[in-house]
Amino acid sequence: MRICVDADKCEGHNRCYSLAPELFEVDDLGIASALNDGHVPAGLEAKADLAIANCPEFAITIVEE
């Protein structure tokens, strides 16, 4: 599984980081980006799905590999 954050859509709510800090980082302005080039380690898929579902801007998507 691989995730992608659209920085143009992200408004810095940081729900993704709050729910899955293992998968996301935020910059000084609060804009999120995916760690590990978006690759979700085994066992963290549920956290990735939770972050996707809780993004109010729909800025996080799953990328086909």
Protein Blocks (a to p, Z undefined) as FASTA:
>chain_A
ZZdddfklpgolommmmmmmmlpccdfkopacdehhhpacehilmmmmmmmmmmmnlpac
cddZZ
